[in-house]
Amino acid sequence: MKMKRIFFISYYFPPLATGGVFRSLYFVKYLQEFGWLPTVLTVKNAHSWSNDTYLISSVPKNVKILRAKQLNVLFLHIILSKLGLSKFYDLIERKFIIPDKNIGWLPYAFKKGKKELRKTDYDLIFSTSPTICSHIIAQKLSKKFQIPWICEFRDLWTLLPHYPFNNTNRGKKESKMEYEFLDSAAKIIAVTKTFKKEFLSTYPSIPSDKIDVIYNGFEQLSPLRYSKSDLLTIVYTGSMYGQYYPQELYPALDGLIKENPDMNFRLLFIGNAEKQIIDELNSYSSISTEFIPFQSKKDLPKILEQATALLVFQLGKYSSVPSKVFEYLSYQKPILAIVPKDELREIVMMTGMGYCADPTDTKGIQNILKLLYNDWNNDRLPKPHNINILEIFKRRNQTQQLAILFDKLL
């Protein structure tokens, strides 16, 4: 059977190893099993705190990877900051660096895409964001070569609760761009039902059946061993930046420990964290806190074996389902979820391993920490059940779902 061809645009791809990489990586790994041969267009010289060359081994040998260079606008930021002109850079960023800081990749990636599509026939174009630049490239290539385009949002863009350009000219321009993506793409993929609802309520002219939901997932079930230590250890994996850190957890835990000084908690953060966040969390002297750098996909599970529970959190009422949650589920360890009552909480509770509290409820957080501590102290941490329900989140099964969607567009 002749393979169908998909031109797959993903800025985040190995050796980068940030959260968004793995979805694209495993789609590319498994698509050929379902009749689709991808060619990947990605970045050549991205600067990132997380790189993992081991991930390249998961890419099939016959997959062509096109890497386009990028002019990094952060260098402009550094230069202007050294000249005392950081406010001038902020003005340039707001007015001209649209849609995001990866704009320096766009012209080079578009040029490479044009060259490839001129010499090879493709059945479909697929793009995934962040970065929104991927969609701009895909939209232009789709129009120029008359190839149907599938547009995937791994996160919201202008509909993010903390989107910084609401009620500005830039915000209006980007909202118009977002609508044009949704309107001109042959199909839209969202990674949560909540994202789909947001799109449909904001852009009611977009038909509901044009948007499909394919969740994030995991490669395979990988239950981790656990040996009890003297400290209840809560582990978080991933970046922390700006306001994105467990700012509700620490005051609640600090208060709980002061009321119950015999309780021993240890928080371990694996990944990149901004200095001000490290300083703030370390200021809680009652809580044992440790930070270690990013770990490769191969080395991470060994470190996570020491975890009593794995941490996930959301800010306020913002509802998303980060990809790390599915990895957590695959490890079959308890999950401490400081999240609203929403889609994420429902997924966390699928196997009965969740300890959940609303981020705005300090007393509720303390109660769930107390329950976790008592279960740990009395050797009655929950065992997973309904494991078969997680089959839908396996990367291969999700790729099959994607391939079926591709087939329906031909």
Secondary structure, DSSP 8 states (H G I E B T S, - for coil): ---EEEEEE-SS-TTB-STTHHHHHHHHHHGGGGTEEEEEEEESS---S-B-GGGGGGS-TT-EEEEE----THHHHHHHHHTT-HHHHHHHHHHHS-S-TTGGGHHHHHHHHHHHHHHS--SEEEEEESSTHHHHHHHHHHHHHT--EEEEESS-STTSTT-TTTTSHHHHHHHHHHHHHHHHSSEEEESSHHHHHHHHHH-TTS-GGGEEE----BSS---------SSEEEEEES-BBTTBS-TTHHHHHHHHHHH-TT--EEEEEES-B-HHHHHHHHT-TTSEEEEE----TTTHHHHHTT-SEEEEE--TT-----THHHHHHHHT--EEEE--SSHHHHHHGGGT-EEEE-TT-HHHHHHHHHHHHHHHHTT-------GGGGGGGBHHHHHHHHHHHHHHT-
